[in-house]
Amino acid sequence: MPAEPKATLEKALELLGFPATVEEHQLEEGLFLDVKTEDSGRLIGRQGQTLADLQYIVNRMLFQQDPNSPKVTLDVGGYRAQARDALVRKAKEAAEKVRRWGDVVELEPMNAFDRRIVHHALKDDPTIETHSVEVEGTDKKAVLLRPKH
């Protein structure tokens, strides 16, 4: 039986006590589900952690129903788009510091999703290289930016 991403998310939100509507959009890399709710702050959580956890759970549920189910990306009220823009801005500012001073710049520890945004934002910059490095005492990694030689 094919998975029903929109219906699965709507049911999960209902069971969690979040009155919400869900819009479904097709992307190249899967489905994008945008949640509209009055209680967006609680659903996003601190630094987007609740949203990330919900996305993980929904994808696991869909995979259980149908291993060929497309990967689903969740957003609440445009949070991910705003967070992505802020992260790209921060990456470009850090790259400018590296170009100006020639020093290595380390961004704060972040999850894999956010690191991918940083690496992608700077991948075509011929003067900067990026590396993810372990951060002791955490399961996150930091991104190092350094001059390309």
WOKA-V238616 format. One line per field, one symbol per residue. ss: DSSP state (h for helix, s for strand, l for the rest). phi: phi as a letter, one per 40 degrees, with the letter a starting at -180 (. if undefined). burial: 1 if it has 9 or more other C-alpha atoms within 8 Angstrom, else 0. A space follows every 50 residues. Layout:
# WOKA-V238616
ss=???
phi=???
burial=???
This chain:
# WOKA-V238616
ss=llllhhhhhhhhhhhhlllssssssssllssssssssllhhhhhlhhhhh hhhhhhhhhhhhhhhllllllsssssllhhhhhhhhhhhhhhhhhhhhhh hlllsslllslhhhhhhhhhhhlllllsssssssllllllsssssssll
phi=.ccbdccccdccccccgbcabbbbbcbdcibbbbcbacbcdcccgcfgcc cccccccccccccccadccccbbbabfgdcccccccccdccccccccccc bgccbbccdaccdcccccdccbccccbbbbacbcbcgaccbbbcbaccb
burial=00101101110011000101010100000111111110010011100011 11001001100110110010011111101000010011001101101110 0111100011000110111011000001110100100001111111100
